[in-house]
Amino acid sequence: MGEGENRKFIARRFNEHAKLLATLFNSLSIATFGAAFVVPLAQGQAGFLKDGHWILLLVGLALHMAGHTALRFMRSED
């Protein structure tokens, strides 16, 4: 394996890890958004903005943005 192939392999492996991290953040984001709506419904509340459940929406948004940020660390495989 030449130096160029080794560099491509290392970049590809790093990119896969970055994509896995982004997937983790996005999965947590989806779960948090779901909780923002399911928890108030389970408690019999009509609105999800009561009792601070809006914070879950902000956390979900922050996790989604963290997923986008993780993708920005991807390296070129050329």
C-alpha positions as CSV (number, residue, x, y, z in Angstrom):
1,M,0.0,0.0,0.0
2,G,1.5,3.3,-1.1
3,E,1.5,6.5,0.8
4,G,-1.3,8.0,-1.2
5,E,-3.5,4.9,-0.7
6,N,-2.7,5.0,3.0
7,R,-3.8,8.6,3.2
8,K,-7.0,7.8,1.4
9,F,-7.7,5.0,3.8
10,I,-7.1,7.1,6.8
11,A,-9.3,9.9,5.4
12,R,-12.1,7.4,4.5
13,R,-11.9,5.9,8.0
14,F,-12.0,9.3,9.6
15,N,-15.0,10.3,7.5
16,E,-16.9,7.2,8.5
17,H,-16.4,8.1,12.1
18,A,-17.6,11.7,11.5
19,K,-20.7,10.3,9.8
20,L,-21.4,8.0,12.7
21,L,-21.1,10.9,15.1
22,A,-23.4,13.0,13.0
23,T,-25.9,10.1,12.9
24,L,-25.7,9.8,16.7
25,F,-26.5,13.5,17.2
26,N,-29.3,13.4,14.7
27,S,-30.8,10.3,16.3
28,L,-30.7,12.0,19.7
29,S,-32.2,15.1,18.1
30,I,-35.2,13.1,16.8
31,A,-35.7,11.4,20.1
32,T,-35.6,14.8,21.9
33,F,-38.1,16.3,19.5
34,G,-40.3,13.3,20.0
35,A,-40.1,13.6,23.7
36,A,-41.1,17.3,23.5
37,F,-44.4,16.2,22.0
38,V,-45.0,12.8,23.6
39,V,-44.3,13.7,27.3
40,P,-46.9,16.5,27.4
41,L,-49.5,14.3,25.7
42,A,-48.8,11.5,28.2
43,Q,-49.3,13.9,31.0
44,G,-52.6,15.1,29.6
45,Q,-51.4,18.6,28.7
46,A,-52.7,20.2,25.6
47,G,-49.7,22.4,24.8
48,F,-46.1,21.4,24.6
49,L,-44.9,24.9,25.5
50,K,-46.1,24.6,29.0
51,D,-43.9,23.6,32.0
52,G,-40.6,24.2,30.1
53,H,-41.1,21.5,27.5
54,W,-40.0,24.1,24.9
55,I,-36.5,23.6,26.3
56,L,-36.6,20.1,24.7
57,L,-37.2,21.7,21.3
58,L,-34.1,23.9,21.8
59,V,-32.0,20.9,22.9
60,G,-33.3,19.0,19.8
61,L,-32.3,21.8,17.6
62,A,-28.9,22.1,19.2
63,L,-28.3,18.3,18.8
64,H,-29.3,18.6,15.1
65,M,-26.8,21.5,14.6
66,A,-24.1,19.4,16.3
67,G,-24.7,16.7,13.7
68,H,-24.2,19.3,11.0
69,T,-21.0,20.5,12.7
70,A,-19.6,17.0,12.9
71,L,-20.0,16.6,9.1
72,R,-17.9,19.8,8.6
73,F,-14.9,17.9,9.9
74,M,-14.9,15.4,7.0
75,R,-11.7,15.2,5.1
76,S,-11.1,15.0,1.3
77,E,-10.5,11.4,0.1
78,D,-8.7,12.5,-3.1
